[in-house]
């Protein structure tokens, strides 16, 4: 893997982790249960994306 490709994967990992954190925080603050569950699902999908990118290393 080239250094440029590694930097791309590291960047993608950082972005997916940040999105997951924001979604988890938002989900905990939402009063609407349905909306909170939807945002939690987005957080879970971000975790799956993180895991896939991490698997490339």
Residue pairs with C-beta under 8 A, 6 or more apart in sequence:
1 9
1 56
6 57
9 53
9 56
9 57
12 53
13 50
13 53
13 54
16 46
16 47
16 49
16 50
16 53
17 46
17 50
19 42
19 43
19 46
20 43
20 46
20 47
20 50
23 39
23 40
23 42
23 43
23 46
24 40
24 43
26 39
27 36
27 37
27 39
27 40
27 43
28 36
30 36
30 39
